[in-house]
């Protein structure tokens, strides 16, 4: 984990994204293998659309992003931050929901779910990984162990510095999140 902290933001983004996809894929496979009957519904449920859906999606995703950012910015124990744990938990939760077809509006087939993921979910999950990568190295309180016996490094919020590459990656993540929300709410990629 500590090696992740020494990578540049682009390499760190790619590493986090790949790890996220791997965990999510493994949990999806486990969910699918243990809940195959969830995919035999044969019913294509009409999806809700419109502005209320957009605000719901943006609210949910921005809250998740806020948890990742806050978890990364405030404290780090060795190479692990609460924000990194939130990202990992999200990979597990998304993988399990997808593998067990536990969506609010279930999909009739695995193929339909995967197509929706490529249109929407991929952009959301990419945003989570990018924002996490940008803020991962910016922790205000750093300890070598958990629980912290002493803080090896302490900083103030005004000491935070983001490079132009950090800002570009964070902006790409936020645009990716917005693109996914608009796409899902108004079904323009269907």
N, C-alpha and C positions, 0 to 999 in steps of 0.2 A: 504494500500500500504506500509506503513512503516513496517508492520510485515514481508513483503517480504524481506526487507533489513536485517532483523535479522536472517533469516534462513541460514542454511549452503548451499553451492552451489548446492548440489544434490537435496535437498528439494526445493530450489528456482527454479532449472531447471524443476523439475516435476510440480511445481505450474504454472510456466509460460507456459510450454508445454500444460498442461490441459486447462488453460484459453485460449490459442491460438486456440486449437482444438474446444473448446466450441464456441467461437466467430465465427470462420470459419464455423463450422457446422450450426449455426443459420443463418448466412448470406447466406450460400449455400441453405438452406431450403427456405428462402425468395426469392432468385433468381429463384430457381426451381419452386416455386409456382406462381411466377409472369411471368415467361417466359417458360412455358412448351413447347410452339411451337418450341423453339430452339433445342429441343431434337428429333424432328420428321424429321430430315434431312434424316435419313436412309442411308447416304453416309459415307463410311469409307474412309477418306482422307489419302493418303499415307503420312507418316511422313518423314521429312527431317532428315538425319543422317550424321555422319562423323565429321571430325575435326573442320570445321567451326561452326557446331552446338555446339560442346563441348566448344569452345572458347567463343561463344556468351552466353551460359548458365553460364559458370564460370565468365565471365565479369559481367553479370547482378547480379548474386548472390553475388559475392565479393563486388560489389558496395553497394548492400543492407546491407551486413554484415558491411562494412565500415561505413555506415550511422548509424547503430545501435550502433556500438562500439564508434564512435565519439560522438554521442548523449548521450551515457551513461557516457563516460569519462569526458566530459567537464563541464557539469552542471546538477544539480539536484535541483528541487523545491519540498520540502517536500519529498514525496516518488515517485515523477514522474520525469522522464528524457525524453529528446527528443528521445533517443534511444528506450525507452519503447513505446512512441507514434508511432514511425516508425514500431515497431513490431505489435502493435495493428492495424495500418493502413494496414499492409501486410495481417493480418488475414482477414480483411474486403475485401481487394482487391482480395485475392485468393478465398475466399468464394463466392464473387459475380461473378467473372470470371467463376468459376466452376459451380455455380448454373444456370448461364445464357448460359452456353456452349460457352463462348466468347473467346475460345482459338484460337491461330493462325491457328491451325489445329483442327477444331471441332471434337468432338466424336460423333459416331452414337447413343450411348445410355448412360444413366446414369451409368449403370453397367461398360461399357468400361472406362468411366472417373474415376470411383472409383477404378477399377483395376489398372489404370495408376497411380492414386494417391498413392496406396499402394506400387507400384514398385518404384516410383520416388518422388512424392510430399511429402510423409510422411518424407522422409529422408531430403529433403530441409527444410521443416518447422521445423523439429526437430533441425537442425543445427541453424536456426535463434533463436530459444528459448534457446538453450544451450549457444550460444555466448552472447546473451543478459543477461542471468543469471550470467555469469562469470563477465561481465563488469559493471553490474548494481550498484554494491556497491562501485565502484572505482572513483566516480566523483571528479574532481579537485575543483570545486566550488559548494558549497551546501548552499542553502537558505531555510528558513522555509516556505516562501510564494512565490507566483508568482504574480506579478513581484517581483524580489528580492529587498528588501529595504536595506538589508545588508547581507553579506555573513557570515553564521554561521561557515563555515569551508572552508579553502582554502588550497590547496596542490599544489605541483609542479609535473610534469610528473615523475621526478626521485624518487618521494616519493611513486609511485605506487608499490604495492606488491601483487603478485599473489601466492597463495598457490599451493602445488603440486596437490591438488584436483581441483583447478581452471584450472591449466594447462591440467590436464587429461580431464576435461569436455570440455574445448576449443578445445583440440586436437580431441576429439570424434566428436565434432560439425564440425570441418573442414574436417575430414575424411568422415563424413556423407554427407557433401556437395559435396565432390569430387566423392563419390560413386554414388550419384544421377545424377550428370552431366555426368559421364561416362556411366551410365546405360541408360540415355535418349539419349545421342549422338550415342551410338553404339547398342542400343536395345538388350543388352545381357540378359535381364530378360523377353523378350517377348516370 
